[in-house]
Amino acid sequence: MTETAVRSAAEPQIDRDLLREAQRHLGVAAPNEAINSALNVLVQHKRFERREALKELRKMSADGAFDYAAYDEGDE
């Protein structure tokens, strides 16, 4: 993972109970590590969802779910 720091004038408001629970689930002690790990989990999950959606669209296309001829007719 790349090392980056985001600093702003105002610190984000973080739910401490949620943070402690995230630390427990992720098996980390440092709050910063929990936040970065949780963000990583979220981003990886969203990437997975997009890849799966793309696979499904490709399968649907291969199975003939889309009428591409109708799109071609609009170009004429």
Phi, psi and omega in degrees: 000145180283149178269112176223155177231135177244120181238139175220170181294327181251130176287143179292147177274115183245131177293112185296323178295317178295320178298314179299319179295318178298318178300318179297311182295324182273348180069038180237154182261322185278133178303319180298320179295321178296316181296312180296320178294318179295319177297319178297316178300315180299312182296316179298320179296316179295321177297318178300314179301317179295319178298318180294321178296319178296317177301316180296317178297319178296320178295315178300318179296314179297329180276002176084023183288342182246138179263090182290337178299324179297326178289320179296323180297327180291339180279346184275000000 
